């Protein structure tokens, strides 16, 4: 616990220091990485530690995003102001995603393999469709605005808004990572891994397998809901197009490429999710294409790049980026064995 607190404090200080040296756009990108990290960390707990495959985490992110939008709009319509509003809205988003995750988790605990993937895939398709069906509440394809108050006046009139976004997002993400890191190291984390490795042996050891799987899904859903809510706060808007099935696929591929079963691997996956659009745009600019073809290529190229990266990583480093770095660190730190005396 103390070690994790120390790491979180050091990370917070480094982020604050870095925010003063980065331009506003880079601060916004770093805040986006932090938002995605909540979702990838939660998916790492579910898939990496507990062995459950989910293709619907984009829908859980949408649940958190729409909840924070509805809460912020309700506060704005009522004329309520204050610095406590955003934490309350984020907390409501986590609770809403947690509730949806509990419902899906109960169904998922009865399924295995492709059947589990099919259920979560259905969730990824149904939830964005509901926002279009009930357009009176969710405003259909146009989505909802997310009103957010400016930075506190104590920070100064000219305090960059992007820096404030980074601070808020990083604070929420570090708190979530602190809780997840302690969970992974606790008895519950060992139970997750036991169920992942062998359900029969875990059941013989007295572990309630179904309850453990539901708990893992609930924890993962809470992380995804927080990540979606933070993305909505950063963009100050939310729409169903931002949480399509493609996002769920990207999240799963990101945690596999970063390294399953490791929160550090989830961080690498979040970085990839933010860097991918820049790479795609740079590649498209180098090609001489008509505007229509360029738009089509830029829309499909991210998935192709992610898929190719996934194949390369699985061949060259089955443990993902973090697994490769861990092996390199152990190789460089290992001392050469001395010669034996005759």
C-alpha positions as CSV (number, residue, x, y, z in Angstrom):
1,X,0.0,0.0,0.0
2,X,2.7,2.5,1.0
3,X,4.8,1.6,-2.1
4,X,1.8,2.2,-4.3
5,X,1.1,5.5,-2.6
6,X,4.7,6.6,-3.1
7,X,4.6,5.7,-6.8
8,X,1.3,7.6,-7.3
9,X,2.8,10.6,-5.5
10,X,5.9,10.6,-7.7
11,X,3.8,10.2,-10.8
12,X,1.6,13.1,-9.8
13,X,4.6,15.3,-9.2
14,X,6.2,14.3,-12.6
15,X,2.9,15.0,-14.4
16,X,2.5,18.4,-12.8
17,X,6.1,19.3,-13.7
18,X,5.7,18.0,-17.3
19,X,2.4,20.0,-17.7
20,X,4.4,23.3,-17.4
21,X,6.9,22.2,-20.0
22,X,4.5,20.9,-22.6
23,X,2.4,22.9,-25.1
24,X,-1.4,22.9,-24.6
25,X,-2.0,20.2,-27.3
26,X,0.5,17.8,-25.8
27,X,-1.2,18.4,-22.4
28,X,-4.5,17.4,-24.0
29,X,-3.0,14.3,-25.5
30,X,-1.5,13.3,-22.2
31,X,-4.8,13.8,-20.5
32,X,-6.4,11.6,-23.2
33,X,-3.8,8.9,-22.5
34,X,-4.8,9.0,-18.8
35,X,-8.5,8.7,-19.7
36,X,-7.9,5.6,-21.9
37,X,-5.6,4.2,-19.2
38,X,-8.6,3.8,-16.9
39,X,-10.4,1.6,-19.5
40,X,-7.3,-0.4,-20.5
41,X,-6.4,-1.0,-16.9
42,X,-9.9,-2.3,-16.1
43,X,-9.8,-4.5,-19.2
44,X,-6.4,-5.8,-18.1
45,X,-7.9,-6.9,-14.8
46,X,-10.7,-8.7,-16.6
47,X,-8.9,-10.4,-19.5
48,X,-5.3,-10.5,-18.2
49,X,-5.9,-11.5,-14.6
50,X,-9.2,-13.3,-14.7
51,X,-9.2,-14.7,-18.3
52,X,-12.5,-13.3,-19.5
53,X,-12.7,-12.0,-23.0
54,X,-14.7,-8.8,-23.5
55,X,-15.6,-7.1,-26.8
56,X,-18.0,-4.6,-25.2
57,X,-15.9,-2.3,-23.2
58,X,-16.6,0.6,-25.6
59,X,-20.2,0.3,-24.5
60,X,-19.3,0.5,-20.9
61,X,-17.2,3.6,-21.7
62,X,-20.3,5.1,-23.4
63,X,-22.3,4.4,-20.3
64,X,-19.9,6.4,-18.2
65,X,-19.7,9.2,-20.8
66,X,-23.5,9.7,-21.1
67,X,-24.0,9.5,-17.4
68,X,-21.5,12.3,-16.8
69,X,-23.1,14.3,-19.6
70,X,-26.6,13.9,-18.2
71,X,-25.4,14.8,-14.7
72,X,-23.5,17.9,-15.8
73,X,-26.5,19.1,-17.9
74,X,-28.8,18.6,-15.0
75,X,-26.6,20.7,-12.7
76,X,-26.3,23.4,-15.4
77,X,-30.1,23.5,-16.0
78,X,-30.7,23.8,-12.2
79,X,-28.2,26.6,-11.9
80,X,-26.0,24.7,-9.5
81,X,-22.3,25.6,-9.5
82,X,-19.3,24.5,-7.5
83,X,-16.0,22.6,-7.8
84,X,-17.6,19.5,-6.3
85,X,-20.0,18.9,-9.2
86,X,-17.5,17.2,-11.5
87,X,-16.4,14.6,-8.9
88,X,-20.0,13.9,-8.2
89,X,-20.7,13.4,-11.9
90,X,-17.7,11.2,-12.3
91,X,-18.8,9.1,-9.3
92,X,-22.2,8.7,-10.8
93,X,-20.7,7.6,-14.1
94,X,-18.6,4.9,-12.3
95,X,-21.7,3.7,-10.5
96,X,-23.8,3.5,-13.7
97,X,-21.0,1.5,-15.5
98,X,-20.6,-0.7,-12.4
99,X,-24.3,-1.5,-12.5
100,X,-24.3,-2.4,-16.2
101,X,-21.1,-4.4,-15.7
102,X,-22.8,-6.3,-12.9
103,X,-25.7,-7.3,-15.1
104,X,-23.4,-8.3,-18.0
105,X,-21.1,-10.1,-15.5
106,X,-23.8,-12.3,-14.2
107,X,-24.6,-13.4,-17.7
108,X,-20.9,-13.7,-18.6
109,X,-20.2,-15.9,-15.6
110,X,-22.4,-18.6,-17.1
111,X,-20.6,-18.5,-20.5
112,X,-17.2,-19.4,-21.9
113,X,-15.1,-18.8,-25.0
114,X,-16.9,-17.6,-28.1
115,X,-20.3,-17.4,-26.2
116,X,-18.9,-14.9,-23.8
117,X,-17.4,-12.9,-26.6
118,X,-20.7,-13.0,-28.4
119,X,-22.6,-11.6,-25.4
120,X,-20.1,-8.7,-24.9
121,X,-20.2,-8.0,-28.6
122,X,-24.0,-7.7,-28.4
123,X,-23.5,-5.2,-25.6
124,X,-21.1,-3.2,-27.7
125,X,-23.7,-3.0,-30.5
126,X,-26.9,-2.5,-28.4
127,X,-25.7,0.4,-26.0
128,X,-24.8,2.9,-28.8
129,X,-28.1,1.9,-30.6
130,X,-30.1,2.8,-27.4
131,X,-28.7,6.3,-27.5
132,X,-30.2,6.8,-31.0
133,X,-33.5,5.1,-30.2
134,X,-34.1,7.2,-27.1
135,X,-33.1,10.5,-28.8
136,X,-35.3,12.5,-26.5
137,X,-32.9,11.8,-23.7
138,X,-29.6,11.3,-25.5
139,X,-30.2,13.6,-28.5
140,X,-29.6,10.8,-31.1
141,X,-26.6,11.0,-33.4
142,X,-25.9,14.6,-32.4
143,X,-25.1,13.6,-28.8
144,X,-24.9,15.8,-25.8
145,X,-22.7,18.6,-24.7
146,X,-20.8,18.3,-21.4
147,X,-20.6,21.6,-19.7
148,X,-17.5,21.9,-17.5
149,X,-16.6,24.8,-15.3
150,X,-13.3,26.7,-16.0
151,X,-10.2,26.2,-13.8
152,X,-10.4,27.7,-10.3
153,X,-9.8,31.5,-10.2
154,X,-6.9,30.9,-7.7
155,X,-4.8,29.5,-10.5
156,X,-4.9,32.8,-12.4
157,X,-6.8,34.3,-15.3
158,X,-4.4,33.0,-17.9
159,X,-4.0,29.4,-16.6
160,X,-4.2,27.1,-19.7
161,X,-7.4,25.1,-19.8
162,X,-5.6,22.0,-21.2
163,X,-3.2,22.0,-18.2
164,X,-6.2,22.0,-15.9
165,X,-7.7,19.1,-17.9
166,X,-4.5,17.1,-17.5
167,X,-4.5,17.7,-13.7
168,X,-8.1,16.6,-13.3
169,X,-7.8,13.6,-15.5
170,X,-4.5,12.5,-14.0
171,X,-5.8,12.8,-10.5
172,X,-8.8,10.5,-11.3
173,X,-6.6,8.1,-13.2
174,X,-4.0,7.8,-10.5
175,X,-6.6,7.2,-7.9
176,X,-8.1,4.4,-10.0
177,X,-4.7,2.9,-10.6
178,X,-3.9,3.0,-6.9
179,X,-7.0,1.1,-6.1
180,X,-6.4,-1.4,-8.9
181,X,-2.8,-2.0,-8.0
182,X,-3.8,-2.7,-4.4
183,X,-6.6,-5.0,-5.6
184,X,-4.2,-6.9,-7.9
185,X,-1.8,-7.5,-4.9
186,X,-4.5,-8.5,-2.5
187,X,-6.3,-11.7,-1.9
188,X,-8.8,-10.8,-4.6
189,X,-6.1,-10.5,-7.2
190,X,-4.8,-13.9,-6.3
191,X,-8.3,-15.3,-6.6
192,X,-8.7,-13.7,-10.0
193,X,-5.5,-15.4,-11.2
194,X,-6.4,-18.8,-9.7
195,X,-9.7,-18.8,-11.6
196,X,-7.9,-17.8,-14.8
197,X,-5.4,-20.6,-14.5
198,X,-7.7,-23.5,-13.6
199,X,-11.4,-23.1,-12.7
200,X,-11.6,-26.7,-11.4
201,X,-8.6,-26.3,-9.1
202,X,-9.9,-23.0,-7.9
203,X,-13.3,-24.5,-7.1
204,X,-11.7,-27.4,-5.2
205,X,-9.7,-24.8,-3.2
206,X,-13.0,-23.3,-2.0
207,X,-13.2,-20.3,-4.4
208,X,-16.6,-19.3,-5.7
209,X,-15.8,-19.1,-9.4
210,X,-18.9,-17.4,-10.7
211,X,-18.8,-14.7,-7.9
212,X,-15.1,-14.1,-8.7
213,X,-15.9,-13.6,-12.4
214,X,-18.7,-11.2,-11.7
215,X,-16.5,-9.2,-9.3
216,X,-13.8,-9.0,-12.0
217,X,-16.3,-7.8,-14.5
218,X,-17.7,-5.2,-12.1
219,X,-14.2,-3.8,-11.4
220,X,-13.4,-3.7,-15.1
221,X,-16.6,-2.0,-15.9
222,X,-16.0,0.7,-13.3
223,X,-12.6,1.4,-14.9
224,X,-14.2,1.6,-18.3
225,X,-17.0,3.9,-17.1
226,X,-14.5,6.3,-15.5
227,X,-12.4,6.3,-18.7
228,X,-15.5,7.1,-20.8
229,X,-16.6,9.9,-18.5
230,X,-13.1,11.5,-18.5
231,X,-13.1,11.4,-22.3
232,X,-16.4,13.1,-22.4
233,X,-15.1,15.8,-20.0
234,X,-12.1,16.3,-22.2
235,X,-14.1,16.6,-25.4
236,X,-16.9,18.4,-23.7
237,X,-19.3,16.4,-25.7
238,X,-20.5,12.8,-26.2
239,X,-22.0,11.0,-29.2
240,X,-22.7,7.4,-30.1
241,X,-20.1,7.5,-32.9
242,X,-17.3,7.9,-30.4
243,X,-18.0,4.5,-28.8
244,X,-18.5,2.2,-31.7
245,X,-17.6,-1.5,-31.9
246,X,-14.2,-0.4,-33.4
247,X,-13.3,1.2,-30.0
248,X,-13.9,-2.1,-28.2
249,X,-11.7,-3.9,-30.6
250,X,-9.0,-1.2,-30.2
251,X,-9.1,-1.6,-26.4
252,X,-8.7,-5.3,-26.5
253,X,-5.8,-5.1,-29.0
254,X,-4.2,-2.3,-27.0
255,X,-4.0,-4.4,-23.8
256,X,-2.7,-7.4,-25.7
257,X,0.0,-5.3,-27.4
258,X,0.9,-3.5,-24.2
259,X,1.1,-6.7,-22.2
260,X,-1.8,-8.7,-20.6
261,X,-1.9,-9.1,-16.9
262,X,0.2,-5.9,-16.2
263,X,-1.0,-2.4,-15.4
264,X,2.2,-1.1,-17.0
265,X,1.1,-3.0,-20.1
266,X,-2.2,-1.2,-19.9
267,X,-0.3,2.1,-19.9
268,X,1.5,1.2,-23.1
269,X,-1.8,0.3,-24.7
270,X,-3.3,3.7,-23.7
271,X,-0.3,5.4,-25.4
272,X,-0.9,3.4,-28.5
273,X,-4.6,4.4,-28.6
274,X,-3.7,8.1,-28.6
275,X,-0.7,7.8,-30.9
276,X,-2.5,5.8,-33.6
277,X,-4.5,8.7,-35.0
278,X,-1.3,10.7,-35.5
279,X,0.4,7.8,-37.2
280,X,-2.6,7.3,-39.5
281,X,-2.8,11.0,-40.4
282,X,0.9,11.1,-41.1
283,X,0.8,8.0,-43.4
284,X,-2.3,9.4,-45.2
285,X,-0.5,12.7,-45.9
286,X,2.4,10.9,-47.5
287,X,0.1,9.2,-50.1
288,X,-1.3,11.0,-53.1
289,X,-4.9,10.2,-53.0
290,X,-8.2,11.8,-53.9
291,X,-10.1,13.3,-50.9
292,X,-12.7,10.5,-51.0
293,X,-10.2,7.8,-51.1
294,X,-8.0,9.5,-48.4
295,X,-11.0,9.7,-46.1
296,X,-11.8,6.0,-46.6
297,X,-8.2,5.0,-46.0
298,X,-7.8,7.1,-42.9
299,X,-11.0,5.5,-41.6
300,X,-9.8,1.9,-42.1
301,X,-6.1,2.3,-41.7
302,X,-6.0,2.5,-37.8
303,X,-7.6,-1.0,-37.5
304,X,-5.1,-2.4,-40.1
305,X,-2.1,-0.8,-38.3
306,X,-3.3,-2.2,-35.0
307,X,-3.9,-5.6,-36.5
308,X,-0.4,-5.7,-38.1
309,X,1.2,-4.5,-34.9
310,X,-0.7,-7.2,-32.9
311,X,0.7,-9.9,-35.3
312,X,4.2,-8.6,-35.1
313,X,4.1,-8.3,-31.3
314,X,2.7,-11.8,-30.8
315,X,5.5,-13.2,-33.0
316,X,8.4,-11.2,-31.6
317,X,7.2,-10.6,-28.0
318,X,4.3,-12.8,-26.9
319,X,4.3,-11.0,-23.5
320,X,3.6,-7.6,-25.2
321,X,5.7,-4.5,-24.9
322,X,5.9,-4.7,-21.2
323,X,6.9,-8.3,-21.3
324,X,9.7,-7.5,-23.8
325,X,11.0,-4.6,-21.6
326,X,10.9,-6.9,-18.5
327,X,13.0,-9.5,-20.3
328,X,15.5,-6.9,-21.5
329,X,15.8,-5.5,-18.0
330,X,16.5,-8.9,-16.5
331,X,19.0,-9.6,-19.2
332,X,21.0,-6.4,-18.6
333,X,20.8,-6.7,-14.8
334,X,21.9,-10.3,-14.7
335,X,25.6,-10.8,-13.7
336,X,27.7,-13.1,-15.7
337,X,28.5,-16.3,-14.0
338,X,32.1,-16.6,-12.9
339,X,34.3,-19.5,-13.8
340,X,34.4,-22.5,-11.6
341,X,37.6,-23.4,-9.9
342,X,39.1,-26.8,-10.7
